[in-house]
Amino acid sequence: MALYSEKVMDHFRNPRNVGVIENADGIGEVGNAKCGDIMKIYLKIKDDMIEDAKFETFGCGSAIASSSMATEMIKGKPVSQALALTNKAVVEALDGLPAHKVHCSVLAEEAIKKALQDYYERNGIAYDPQQFPNCESCTHCTAEN
Amino acid sequence: MRIYLDNGATTKMSQTAIHAMLPYMDTIYGNPSSLHSAGQAAAEALADARQRIAACLGCSAAEITFTSGGSEADNQAILSAARLGARKGKRHIISTAFEHHAVLHTLKKLEKEGFTVTLLDVHENGIVLPEQVRDAIREDTCLVTVMYANNEIGSIQPIREIGAVCREKGVLFHTDAVQAAGHLPIHVQEQNIDMLSLSAHKFHGPKGIGVLYARKGILLTPLIEGGAQERGKRAGTENVPAIMGMAAALEEACEHLDENAAKLTGLRDKLIAGLSEIPHSILNGDAVHRLPGNVNFCFEGIEGESLLLLLDDKGICASSGSACTSGSLDPSHVLLAIGRVHDIAHGSLRLTLSEETTAEDVAYTIQAVKEVVAYLRGMSPIWRELVSGQREFIIQ
């Protein structure tokens, strides 16, 4: 389909890092079923490095591709780099997304940030809440959670 | 390999229709409004096509107006009835919650102009009852517009009975028969229909051409001003090749209507039975009063667009009512109208068959859908929560 780039279709058809990490160090879930997309990211973190990242996604082709690409982009990277991952970088790595699908890349960025926030909280690491998304700040959908 | 199961969106043109069109692009290319022989040859063909289409619908040729398709016909029918009603101070229109947007958006426009619109509930099976129409008709009702069959879930409406109620109450009755024409019997007189819209590309005719039938005496309001074509009700040189293709396609479809319906119904029910085996799936729309070629399901825990993309990879062309495929944030208004909640409406799949669909296609499709649904559920966090009991199933 011409709707998506080859890169998106590749990550959609052969998604990397699908699954669950048992005993994950951080888990982040964003979106809701009413909106039609939920992304859940699991992180294994050791020595301030993202050792492993896995995801589960309920959503459209670009949501699955964004999850796959985003997890690829943070694996093996320091936590600080994962925290700095932007949706724009995900979109660029996917060779673009249609305008009405950019939201999917935002979900990927936010799911990773939430997983990192979870990691900080579990380990009692101080962090700046301003760095993390919250559902109220998102204007994508009007669904009530 | 390609299995095309999106015939509700559009159909492949029949060879009959294609061949009926060719001479009108090549040898008989005159403008029907021209006085010379080339023009008059086209005018004769046009008159013949109008007559043949009228015969298929059970009306007279003078009651047929050619339009650019179903949407234009719906717009013109509703706006004309509204104009007629307004003259008598009647500004109330009755319709249903799951009409095509060509109807619903036209009604929205009229609401802004001071009309009141009542949208009737269509129940879980997707069928509106004549009694509901009777109860909703008021002194100031100028139009009832109810589709013959729903484009997404295929449910067939009791239009003859609704038409009878409208006749009794002296209210105009329009039906959007875009999905029905060529697939279900139509006889506008016997079915008490005052106005009817149809579109050729839904029954193996060309795109960009349709019909508005309006009973004699109903004054149509032109949407396009210009020349005196179509008795002044629709300006613009007639699309003669497309009209010839439409006439041929409609005649062919009506001639084989019963045998096609019997064949498609058999395949449809096999497909429904096969897909029903998928756990936590539900058929949308009435199982019996249903277009012969329409299948529509919701599968819990997955999203429709990814389902469509993976089916396309397996060679199956289908459609979905998920928000992601509509370009809006809300899933199909039709699925919401029959009471499907957002969560499961996003996971819908429509498969619409044609006369070319085979039993092998159906068997292959059942297997493919089962595989893809299972695969997507395997990566869905919702599905994990459902099977582990953290979340309650909506579809049992």
Interface residues (C-beta under 8 A of the other chain):
Chain A: M1 M9 F12 R13 P15 V18 G19 V20 E29 A33 K34 C35 G36 D37 I38 M39 K40 F55 E56 T57 F58 G59 C60 G61 A63 I64 H100 K101 H140 C141 T142 A143
Chain B: G301 I302 E303 G304 E305 S306 L309 L310 D312 D313 S322 A323 C324 T325 G327 L329 P331 V341 H342 D343 H346 G378 M379 S380 P381 I382 W383 R384
